[in-house]
Amino acid sequence: MMRKRNCFLVLACAGMLLPAVGFSHHAQAPFFDQSREVEIEGVVTRFDFRNPHPVLYVDVTNETGEVESWEIQFGNATGLRRRGWHRDIIQPGERVTARGHPSWNPGTHGMQGARVRKENGSVLGAPIED
């Protein structure tokens, strides 16, 4: 009888914790302005294809000639893999154009939800309209 009670308590506690796992992932709205889109063009310096969010690093030369280092955050790697992405899909040195939602944080160069067009014209993510 004691064993059944302990098993029930363990299962009950686990059942109460499971909903917390679903709500533990953060929303994007506090970090990125979903009401605006920006477009950048630059050279890839690194692509980290990992969970929880793959990140593409791009050096962009701004209008004053200074280089800005942009970080472009994507959804999870598993979702991207299902759409044909892999760790070698973008290489350092490639020129890309990216369009997405900019970071809210002033003075930073971040983007989320980006669509990326490679120099050869291939598009990763949703199409970029010209």
C-alpha positions in Angstrom: 0.0 0.0 0.0 2.8 2.4 0.9 4.5 1.7 -2.5 1.3 2.6 -4.4 1.0 5.8 -2.4 4.6 6.8 -3.1 4.2 6.1 -6.8 1.0 8.2 -6.9 2.8 11.1 -5.2 5.7 11.0 -7.6 3.3 10.9 -10.6 1.2 13.7 -9.2 4.2 15.9 -8.7 5.5 15.2 -12.2 2.0 16.0 -13.6 2.1 19.4 -11.9 5.5 20.2 -13.3 4.9 19.3 -16.9 2.8 22.4 -17.8 5.7 24.6 -16.5 7.9 23.1 -19.2 5.6 24.2 -21.9 5.5 27.8 -20.6 9.3 28.0 -19.9 10.2 29.1 -23.5 10.4 32.8 -23.9 8.4 34.9 -26.4 10.2 36.9 -29.1 8.2 40.2 -28.7 10.1 41.5 -25.7 13.4 41.2 -27.7 12.4 42.0 -31.3 10.1 44.6 -32.8 7.5 42.4 -34.6 5.9 45.5 -36.1 8.9 46.5 -38.2 11.3 44.8 -40.7 14.8 45.8 -41.6 17.0 44.6 -44.5 20.8 44.2 -44.3 23.4 43.1 -46.8 26.8 41.8 -45.7 29.3 39.0 -45.3 28.8 35.9 -43.2 31.4 35.5 -40.5 29.9 32.5 -38.7 26.8 30.3 -38.6 26.0 28.4 -35.3 23.5 25.8 -36.2 22.5 24.7 -32.7 19.5 24.7 -30.3 17.8 26.5 -28.8 18.3 29.1 -31.6 20.7 28.9 -34.6 22.5 32.3 -35.1 23.9 33.7 -38.2 26.6 36.4 -37.8 27.0 39.0 -40.6 29.3 41.9 -40.9 27.5 44.9 -42.5 29.2 48.1 -43.7 26.9 51.0 -42.8 26.4 54.3 -44.6 29.4 55.9 -42.8 31.7 53.0 -43.8 31.9 51.4 -40.3 31.4 47.7 -40.0 28.5 46.6 -37.8 28.4 43.0 -36.6 24.8 41.7 -36.8 23.4 38.6 -35.0 20.4 37.0 -36.8 18.5 34.6 -34.6 16.3 31.8 -36.1 13.7 29.4 -34.7 14.9 26.0 -33.4 17.4 23.9 -35.3 15.0 21.0 -35.5 12.4 23.1 -37.3 15.0 24.5 -39.7 16.4 21.0 -40.4 12.9 19.9 -41.4 12.9 22.8 -44.0 16.2 21.7 -45.5 18.7 23.7 -43.5 21.9 22.2 -42.2 25.1 23.4 -40.6 26.9 23.9 -43.9 24.1 25.7 -45.8 25.8 29.1 -45.2 29.6 29.5 -45.1 31.8 32.3 -43.8 32.7 34.7 -46.6 29.4 34.4 -48.4 27.5 37.6 -49.2 23.9 37.5 -48.0 20.8 39.8 -47.8 18.6 39.3 -44.8 15.2 40.8 -43.9 13.6 40.4 -40.4 12.4 42.0 -37.2 15.1 44.2 -35.5 16.1 44.1 -31.9 14.3 46.5 -29.5 17.6 47.2 -27.8 19.1 50.5 -29.0 22.7 50.3 -30.2 22.5 46.6 -30.9 22.4 44.9 -34.3 20.1 42.0 -33.9 17.4 40.5 -36.0 14.9 37.6 -35.7 12.6 35.8 -38.1 14.8 36.6 -41.0 14.6 35.4 -44.5 18.1 35.1 -46.1 19.0 35.4 -49.8 22.4 34.1 -50.8 24.4 35.8 -53.5 23.5 33.0 -55.9 19.8 33.9 -55.5 18.7 31.0 -53.4 16.4 32.0 -50.5 16.4 30.4 -47.1 13.2 30.9 -45.2 10.2 32.8 -46.6 10.9 34.5 -50.0 12.2 38.0 -50.0 10.0 40.2 -52.2 12.0 42.6 -54.5 
